[in-house]
Amino acid sequence: MSDTVILNNNDMVISKTNVSVLFAGDSGDGMQLTGTQFANTVAVYGSDLNTFPNFPSEIRPPAGTVAGVSGFQLQFGTTGVYTPGAKFDVMIAMNAAALKANLKNLHHGGIIIADTDGFDAKNLNLAGYGETNNPLEDGTLTDYTVFKIPVISLTRQALADTGLSTKIIDRCKNMFVLGVLYWLYSLPLETTIEALQSKFKNKQDIAEANIKAVKAGYNFGDETEMFSQHGRFCVPPAQKKKGVYRRVTGNEASAIGLAAAAQKAGLELFLGSYPITPASEILQTLAGLKKWGVKTFQAEDEIAGILTSIGAAYGGALAATNTSGPGLALKTEGMGLAVILELPLVIINVMRGGPSTGLPTKPEQSDLLMAMYGRHGEAPMPVIAAMSPVDCFYAAYEAAKIAVEYMTPVLCLTDGYLALSSEPMLVPSPDELASITPMFSPERKADDPPYLPYKRDERCVRPWGIPGTPGLEHRIGGLEKQNETGHVSHDPENHALMTRLRAEKVAKVADIIPDLTIDNGPEKGDLLVLGWGSTYGAIKKAVEQAREGGLDVAHAHLRYINPFPKNLGAMLGNFKKVLIPENNCGQLLSLIRDKFLIEPVGFSKVQGLPFNEMEIEEKITDILKEL
């Protein structure tokens, strides 16, 4: 739905409830920076939003080619926004390759803002059009609204008096386009101007050039007659709960969640980490929180990262490590050590396409079975999965709470989509966060009975004996422990007992996790769409749209995967069919089938891309037609 508004200056402004925009160009065109600045502006303006940066794995892929296209997609609106949009309404194409790579996902009738300087013979040839087949001129785009702007040429004109080199001036072209888009969607420039002044505070000439470029783009939109017959647009601010908001990526939210958990528990936070795409920003974010007692250590490899964290956990810190698929493989022996030591440790795994190096910058949910079983020996661990960028905060916090209160390593799963995407976060009050109570053993006196480091409470949880505390001397190591005393034991019956106790402790985590609830739809019916992790937004929108069309479908989403919520089996039994969309080849499906002896319908996507709502809605429709 949209309304037409006439402003005092006779500009026609069309009000929209939501808009999806794609910035696309070469990896060197600054599309991620441009998209981020646009997202910051709409967030400050008050819109709800969801973003998806999509860029090549290579540091500098071949310029001008489809393989080298970098994109940043976002959707912003006045109502809840859960995905970056199945298709986008506006595409900024900085060259021919950007157009070719993304045209299929633009709504028919959508807007294309094309930099004509990026459609010369060289760029057309590199994109595979051929030197003489220009899609801007040959009728290919008749179904779209096309604005052809010589962005590089206009940027050079605007900055001709700055004294900067042509190379530096050309880098400002993305700001010119950003200014055009701000005008087109009636958005202010101030947020971007402040960001540029901060980013280039030590390079005033660069800051001024970029600011001048964004203003020139805005003025171009205001003064040219190019847009007059189509009008401008506006997206009114969303009606949100009052409070303090900040825009966060999933990685930032994960880092802040760990820091908040440490503060709540009264512990210092230690992160032992090795940089790996797409998880590195967790280390970078926490490195900036030293004033809150956060300690970060960039280790020489993934193995050292987890082992230093285990050492910190032994010393009484809230310990964490972060990684992605290949790094998780290297950490497996360390995770087993944390299991047998029974020390609190949070492992955040930001999943990406594999196997091996695979698709380093592309999301996938392909590490679920590894999270469940990827350790030698019987080494069970709780597994939690975040469902949105903001939920990465709460998932990391919950993982820390379980780790500390159950004396166990916990795997927290996110993925490249959640990690690098962003949305507004209502910053919670500390009072709103659940308490976290460390299981510290008190100091013992000389006449007290001998300390038993593996004597358990009713939850099978052992105490946390901090080294240096009088009377708490005990052995640690990877060899099997004797029950209660912690002495090295090779006794067969003792090993069987300790194996059972460690598994029972993890199973008892189910006593504190909430029952699974229906996110949308009936408690019983024809079809339940069961999701986990980053499929949440696409499933939510798909089910909403299917229900609006009269279909009998419901949606539930799992955060706790090991152990499952206690009521999961009963919920599954209330529906004739269960659909499980996953960015893998059916890993949750295998777990559900084995645990509950049902045959769900799998829906797999392993393209290095997240699901969109149209795909899932189509699958829902197909299944219900057969019932």
C-alpha positions in Angstrom: 0.0 0.0 0.0 1.2 3.5 -0.8 -0.1 7.1 -0.6 0.8 10.0 -2.7 1.7 13.2 -0.9 2.2 16.7 -2.5 4.8 18.8 -0.7 4.9 22.5 -0.6 7.5 22.7 -3.4 5.2 20.6 -5.6 7.4 17.6 -5.4 5.4 14.4 -5.6 6.3 12.1 -2.7 5.1 8.5 -2.6 4.8 7.0 0.8 5.8 3.3 1.0 5.7 0.8 3.9 8.9 -0.9 3.0 11.7 -0.8 0.3 14.5 -3.2 -0.6 17.6 -1.7 -2.1 20.7 -3.3 -3.6 24.1 -1.5 -4.0 26.2 -3.5 -6.5 29.5 -2.9 -8.1 33.2 -4.0 -8.2 34.7 -5.0 -4.9 36.7 -1.8 -5.0 33.7 0.4 -5.5 32.9 0.7 -1.8 29.5 -1.0 -1.9 29.8 -2.4 1.7 30.7 1.1 3.0 27.9 2.7 1.0 25.3 0.2 2.1 26.4 0.5 5.7 26.0 4.3 5.6 22.6 4.0 4.1 21.6 1.4 6.7 22.9 3.7 9.5 20.9 6.6 8.1 17.6 4.7 7.9 18.2 3.3 11.4 18.8 6.7 12.9 15.7 7.9 11.0 13.7 5.2 12.8 13.1 2.5 10.2 13.2 -1.1 11.0 15.7 -2.8 8.7 17.6 -6.0 7.8 20.8 -6.1 5.8 22.7 -8.7 3.8 26.3 -8.0 2.5 27.3 -10.4 -0.2 30.9 -10.2 -1.5 33.5 -12.4 -3.2 36.0 -14.4 -1.2 39.0 -13.1 -3.1 40.7 -10.0 -1.6 40.7 -8.4 -5.1 38.7 -10.4 -7.6 38.9 -9.5 -11.4 37.5 -6.0 -11.8 34.6 -5.6 -14.1 33.6 -9.3 -14.1 30.5 -10.9 -12.7 32.7 -13.0 -10.3 34.0 -9.7 -8.9 30.7 -8.1 -8.1 30.2 -7.0 -4.5 26.7 -6.3 -3.2 25.0 -4.9 -0.1 21.2 -5.5 0.1 18.9 -4.1 2.7 15.2 -3.7 3.3 13.8 -1.0 5.5 10.3 -0.2 6.5 7.6 1.0 8.9 6.7 -2.5 10.1 8.7 -5.5 11.2 11.5 -6.3 8.7 12.9 -9.8 9.0 14.8 -10.3 5.7 16.7 -8.1 3.2 13.9 -8.8 0.7 13.3 -11.8 -1.6 13.7 -9.4 -4.5 14.7 -5.8 -4.4 12.9 -2.6 -5.5 15.9 -0.5 -6.4 19.3 -1.5 -7.8 22.3 0.7 -7.9 24.5 -0.8 -10.7 28.0 0.8 -10.8 29.0 -1.3 -13.9 27.7 -3.7 -16.4 28.7 -6.8 -14.4 26.7 -5.6 -11.4 23.6 -5.3 -13.6 24.1 -8.7 -15.2 24.7 -10.5 -11.8 21.6 -9.1 -10.1 19.0 -8.2 -12.6 17.1 -11.5 -12.1 16.4 -10.5 -8.5 14.9 -7.0 -9.3 11.2 -6.6 -9.2 9.6 -6.0 -12.6 9.0 -2.3 -12.8 11.8 -1.7 -10.2 14.2 1.1 -10.3 17.7 0.9 -11.8 20.2 3.7 -11.1 23.1 2.9 -13.5 26.5 4.6 -13.6 26.8 4.9 -17.4 30.6 5.3 -17.0 30.7 1.7 -16.0 29.0 0.6 -19.2 31.8 1.4 -21.7 33.1 -1.1 -24.2 35.6 -2.5 -21.8 33.1 -3.1 -18.9 30.5 -4.5 -21.3 33.0 -7.0 -22.6 34.2 -8.0 -19.2 30.6 -8.6 -18.1 30.0 -10.9 -21.0 27.6 -8.6 -22.9 30.0 -7.9 -25.8 31.4 -4.5 -26.6 28.4 -3.4 -28.6 25.5 -4.9 -26.7 24.7 -2.3 -24.1 21.7 -3.3 -22.0 21.0 0.3 -21.2 20.4 1.0 -24.9 19.1 -2.2 -26.5 15.7 -2.5 -24.9 16.7 -5.2 -22.4 15.4 -3.0 -19.5 12.0 -1.9 -20.9 10.3 -3.5 -18.0 12.2 -1.4 -15.5 12.5 2.3 -14.6 16.1 3.2 -15.5 17.9 6.3 -14.4 21.2 6.6 -16.4 23.7 8.8 -14.6 27.4 9.4 -15.5 28.5 9.0 -11.9 32.2 9.1 -12.4 32.1 12.1 -14.7 29.8 14.1 -12.4 31.9 13.2 -9.3 35.0 14.5 -11.1 33.2 17.7 -12.0 32.0 18.2 -8.4 35.5 17.6 -6.9 37.6 19.3 -9.7 38.7 22.1 -7.3 39.8 19.9 -4.5 43.3 19.4 -5.7 43.0 15.6 -5.2 44.2 13.1 -7.8 41.8 11.5 -10.2 42.3 8.2 -8.6 41.2 9.5 -5.2 38.3 11.5 -6.7 37.0 8.4 -8.4 36.8 6.6 -5.1 34.2 9.2 -4.0 31.7 8.0 -6.7 29.9 5.8 -4.3 29.2 8.8 -2.1 27.7 10.6 -5.1 25.3 7.7 -5.7 24.5 7.6 -2.0 23.5 11.3 -2.1 21.2 10.6 -5.1 19.5 7.8 -3.1 19.1 10.0 0.0 17.3 12.5 -2.2 15.1 9.9 -3.8 14.0 8.5 -0.5 13.7 11.8 1.4 16.5 11.0 3.8 18.9 13.3 5.6 22.6 13.6 5.0 23.7 14.4 8.6 24.4 10.8 9.7 26.7 10.1 6.8 28.4 13.5 7.1 29.2 12.8 10.8 30.4 9.3 9.9 32.8 10.6 7.2 34.2 13.2 9.5 34.9 10.5 12.1 36.3 8.0 9.7 38.6 10.5 8.1 39.3 12.7 11.1 43.1 12.5 10.3 42.5 13.1 6.6 40.4 16.2 6.4 40.9 16.6 2.6 39.4 13.1 2.0 36.6 13.7 4.5 35.7 17.0 2.8 35.8 15.4 -0.7 33.5 12.6 0.3 31.1 15.0 2.0 31.1 17.2 -1.1 30.4 14.2 -3.2 27.4 13.1 -1.2 26.0 16.6 -1.2 26.6 16.8 -5.0 24.6 13.6 -5.5 21.8 14.9 -3.4 21.7 18.2 -5.3 21.8 16.4 -8.6 18.6 14.5 -7.6 17.0 17.8 -6.4 17.9 19.9 -9.5 17.7 17.5 -12.4 14.4 16.8 -14.2 15.4 13.1 -14.5 13.2 12.1 -11.5 10.4 14.7 -11.9 7.9 12.4 -13.7 8.4 9.6 -11.2 8.5 11.6 -8.0 10.3 10.9 -4.8 9.6 8.3 -2.0 9.5 8.2 1.7 9.2 5.4 4.2 7.8 6.7 7.5 9.6 5.6 10.7 8.6 2.4 12.4 6.5 2.4 15.5 8.9 0.9 18.0 9.0 0.2 21.7 10.6 3.2 23.5 14.2 2.8 24.5 17.8 3.1 23.3 18.5 1.4 20.0 21.7 0.7 18.2 22.3 -1.0 14.9 24.3 -4.2 15.3 25.7 -7.0 13.1 25.4 -10.5 14.4 29.2 -10.6 15.2 28.9 -7.4 17.2 25.9 -8.7 19.0 27.7 -12.0 19.8 30.6 -10.1 21.3 28.5 -7.8 23.3 26.5 -10.7 24.6 29.6 -12.3 25.9 30.7 -9.1 27.6 27.3 -8.6 29.1 27.3 -12.2 30.5 30.7 -11.6 32.1 29.5 -8.4 33.8 26.3 -10.2 35.0 28.3 -13.1 36.4 30.9 -10.9 38.0 33.7 -12.5 35.9 36.4 -11.2 33.6 35.9 -12.2 30.0 38.8 -13.8 28.1 38.6 -14.6 24.4 41.3 -16.7 22.8 40.9 -16.4 19.0 42.5 -16.7 15.6 41.1 -14.5 12.8 39.0 -16.3 10.3 36.2 -15.2 7.9 33.4 -14.5 8.7 34.0 -14.6 12.5 36.9 -12.2 13.0 34.7 -9.2 14.0 33.9 -10.9 17.3 37.6 -10.6 18.2 37.8 -7.1 16.8 34.7 -5.9 18.8 35.9 -7.4 22.1 39.4 -6.0 21.6 37.7 -2.5 22.0 36.1 -3.4 25.3 39.2 -3.4 27.5 37.7 -0.9 29.9 35.1 -3.5 30.8 37.7 -6.0 31.9 37.7 -7.9 28.6 40.9 -9.6 27.7 41.5 -10.7 24.1 44.3 -12.9 22.8 45.1 -13.3 19.1 46.7 -16.7 19.0 49.0 -18.2 16.5 46.4 -20.7 15.4 43.0 -22.1 16.2 44.3 -24.8 18.5 46.2 -22.2 20.6 43.0 -20.1 20.6 40.9 -22.7 22.4 43.6 -23.9 24.7 44.4 -20.5 26.0 40.7 -20.1 26.7 40.6 -23.4 28.5 43.4 -22.1 30.7 41.5 -18.9 31.4 38.4 -21.0 32.3 40.5 -23.0 34.8 41.7 -19.7 36.3 38.1 -18.5 36.9 37.3 -16.4 33.9 34.3 -16.5 31.6 36.2 -18.0 28.7 35.3 -18.0 25.0 36.7 -18.7 21.6 35.3 -18.0 18.2 35.8 -19.5 14.7 34.3 -20.8 11.5 34.0 -24.3 10.0 37.7 -25.0 9.3 38.7 -23.6 12.6 36.1 -25.6 14.4 37.7 -28.7 13.0 41.1 -27.7 14.5 39.5 -27.0 17.9 37.8 -30.4 18.2 40.5 -32.0 20.5 40.4 -28.8 22.6 36.6 -29.1 22.9 37.1 -32.7 24.1 39.5 -31.5 26.7 37.0 -28.9 28.0 34.4 -31.7 28.1 36.5 -34.0 30.2 37.8 -31.2 32.5 34.2 -30.0 32.8 35.1 -26.3 32.6 32.9 -23.5 31.3 33.7 -22.4 27.8 31.7 -20.7 25.0 32.6 -21.7 21.4 30.9 -19.4 18.8 31.0 -21.0 15.4 30.1 -18.7 12.5 29.2 -21.2 9.9 30.2 -20.8 6.2 30.1 -22.8 3.1 32.4 -25.8 3.0 33.9 -28.3 2.9 37.6 -27.3 3.4 38.1 -23.6 2.5 34.9 -23.8 0.5 33.0 -20.5 0.4 34.7 -18.3 3.1 32.3 -15.3 2.7 29.1 -17.2 2.0 26.7 -18.5 4.7 25.7 -22.1 5.2 24.2 -24.2 8.1 26.5 -27.1 7.4 28.2 -27.5 10.8 25.2 -28.8 12.8 26.1 -32.4 12.9 29.8 -31.5 13.6 28.5 -29.4 16.5 26.6 -32.4 17.8 29.1 -35.2 17.1 32.4 -33.8 15.9 34.6 -34.9 18.7 36.3 -38.2 19.4 35.0 -40.2 22.3 31.6 -39.6 24.0 31.8 -35.8 24.4 28.3 -34.3 24.5 27.9 -30.5 24.6 24.9 -28.2 24.7 24.3 -26.6 21.3 22.4 -23.3 20.8 21.6 -21.5 17.5 20.9 -17.8 17.0 18.1 -16.8 14.7 18.7 -13.2 13.8 21.6 -10.6 14.1 20.1 -9.2 17.4 19.4 -12.7 18.7 23.2 -13.4 18.4 23.4 -11.3 21.6 20.9 -13.4 23.5 22.2 -16.7 22.2 25.8 -15.8 23.2 24.5 -14.7 26.6 22.4 -17.9 27.1 25.4 -20.0 26.0 27.5 -18.3 28.7 24.9 -18.8 31.4 24.6 -22.5 30.6 28.4 -22.9 30.4 29.0 -21.2 33.8 26.1 -22.8 35.7 26.5 -26.3 34.3 30.3 -26.3 34.1 30.4 -27.4 30.5 31.6 -26.1 27.1 28.7 -24.8 25.0 28.6 -24.4 21.2 26.8 -21.3 20.0 26.0 -21.5 16.2 25.6 -18.4 14.0 26.5 -18.2 10.3 27.9 -15.8 7.8 24.5 -14.3 7.0 23.7 -13.4 10.6 27.3 -12.5 11.4 27.6 -9.7 8.8 23.9 -8.7 8.5 22.5 -6.1 10.8 19.3 -4.8 12.3 18.2 -2.4 15.1 18.7 -3.7 18.6 16.7 -2.4 21.6 19.5 -2.3 24.2 18.3 -4.2 27.2 18.6 -3.0 30.8 21.0 -5.2 32.9 18.0 -5.9 35.1 16.2 -7.5 32.2 19.0 -10.1 31.7 18.9 -13.4 33.5 21.2 -13.8 36.4 24.4 -15.9 36.0 25.7 -17.7 39.1 29.2 -19.2 39.0 29.6 -22.5 40.8 32.7 -21.6 42.8 33.9 -23.8 45.6 34.5 -21.9 48.8 37.9 -21.7 50.6 38.5 -24.8 52.8 40.0 -24.9 56.2 42.7 -27.4 57.4 40.2 -29.5 59.4 37.6 -29.7 56.5 37.2 -33.0 54.7 39.4 -33.5 51.5 38.3 -31.4 48.5 36.4 -33.4 45.9 36.5 -31.5 42.6 34.2 -33.9 40.8 31.5 -34.3 43.5 28.3 -33.3 41.9 25.0 -31.7 42.8 21.6 -33.0 41.8 22.1 -31.6 38.3 25.4 -33.6 37.9 27.3 -30.3 38.0 30.7 -30.3 39.7 32.1 -27.2 41.5 34.5 -24.7 40.1 37.7 -24.9 42.0 39.9 -21.8 41.3 43.6 -22.4 41.5 45.3 -20.6 44.4 42.2 -20.9 46.6 43.3 -22.6 49.9 42.3 -26.2 50.2 41.2 -26.6 46.6 44.3 -28.3 45.2 43.3 -30.9 42.5 44.6 -32.5 39.3 43.5 -31.5 35.8 44.3 -33.0 32.5 42.9 -35.0 29.6 43.1 -38.4 31.2 39.9 -39.9 32.6 39.0 -38.7 36.1 38.1 -40.8 39.1 34.6 -40.0 40.2 34.6 -37.3 42.9 38.3 -37.2 43.6 39.4 -36.3 40.1 42.4 -38.6 40.3 43.6 -40.3 37.1 41.6 -43.5 36.7 41.7 -46.3 34.1 39.1 -48.3 35.8 36.5 -49.6 33.2 33.5 -49.2 35.5 34.6 -45.7 36.5 35.0 -44.6 32.9 31.5 -45.9 32.1 30.2 -44.0 35.1 31.9 -40.7 34.2 30.8 -41.0 30.6 27.2 -41.4 31.7 27.4 -38.5 34.2 28.8 -36.1 31.7 26.0 -37.0 29.3 23.4 -36.8 32.0 24.6 -33.3 33.0 24.0 -32.0 29.4 20.6 -33.8 29.2 19.6 -32.0 32.4 20.0 -28.6 30.7 16.6 -29.4 29.2 15.2 -28.7 32.7 16.0 -25.0 32.5 15.2 -24.3 28.8 11.8 -23.0 27.9 9.2 -25.1 26.0 9.2 -24.5 22.2 6.3 -22.2 21.2 4.5 -21.6 17.9 5.8 -18.4 16.4 2.8 -18.0 14.1 -0.2 -20.2 13.4 -2.3 -22.9 15.1 -1.1 -25.4 17.8 -2.4 -28.2 15.6 -2.9 -28.4 11.8 -1.8 -29.6 8.4 1.8 -28.3 8.3 4.4 -27.2 10.7 7.5 -25.4 9.3 10.3 -26.1 11.8 13.4 -24.0 11.4 16.6 -23.3 13.2 19.2 -20.5 13.0 19.2 -17.9 10.2 16.2 -19.4 8.3 14.0 -17.6 10.9 13.2 -14.4 8.9 12.5 -16.1 5.6 10.3 -18.8 7.3 8.4 -16.1 9.4 7.6 -14.0 6.3 6.7 -17.1 4.2 4.3 -18.5 6.8 2.7 -15.0 7.3 2.1 -14.7 3.6 0.8 -18.3 3.3 -1.6 -17.8 6.2 -2.8 -14.6 4.6 -3.6 -16.8 1.6 -5.7 -19.1 3.8 -3.3 -22.0 4.2 -3.2 -24.1 7.3 0.4 -23.7 8.3 2.4 -22.8 11.5 6.0 -21.9 12.3 8.2 -22.9 15.2 11.9 -22.2 15.5 14.5 -24.0 17.5 17.2 -22.2 19.6 18.1 -25.2 21.7 19.3 -28.2 19.6 21.1 -30.2 22.3 19.2 -30.9 24.3 15.9 -30.3 22.5 13.0 -28.6 24.3 11.0 -31.2 26.2 7.8 -30.6 24.4 9.3 -30.8 20.9 8.0 -34.4 20.2 4.5 -33.5 21.3 4.4 -30.4 19.1 5.6 -32.4 16.0 2.9 -34.9 16.6 0.2 -32.2 16.3 0.7 -31.7 12.6 0.2 -33.9 9.6 3.4 -32.8 8.0 6.6 -31.2 9.1 8.8 -29.1 6.7 12.4 -28.3 7.7 14.1 -25.7 5.5 17.9 -25.8 6.0 21.0 -24.3 4.3 22.5 -27.8 4.3 21.6 -31.2 3.0 19.2 -32.1 5.8 21.1 -32.1 9.1 18.4 -31.1 11.5 16.1 -33.4 9.5 18.3 -36.3 10.4 18.4 -35.4 14.1 14.6 -35.0 14.2 14.0 -38.3 12.3 16.3 -40.2 14.5 15.0 -38.8 17.7 11.3 -38.8 17.1 10.9 -41.5 14.4 9.0 -39.3 12.0 9.7 -38.5 8.4 9.8 -34.7 7.9 9.9 -33.1 4.5 13.4 -31.6 3.8 14.0 -28.5 1.9 17.7 -27.9 1.3 19.6 -24.9 -0.2 23.4 -25.0 -0.4 24.2 -22.1 -2.8 26.1 -19.9 -0.4 22.9 -17.8 -0.1 20.2 -17.6 2.6 16.7 -18.6 1.9 14.2 -16.0 0.8 10.5 -16.1 1.7 9.3 -16.7 -1.8 11.1 -20.0 -2.0 9.7 -21.3 1.3 6.2 -20.1 0.5 6.2 -22.0 -2.8 7.4 -25.1 -1.0 4.6 -24.7 1.6 2.0 -24.4 -1.2 3.3 -27.5 -3.0 3.1 -29.6 0.2 -0.4 -28.5 1.2 -1.6 -29.2 -2.3 -0.8 -32.9 -1.8 -2.6 -33.3 1.5 
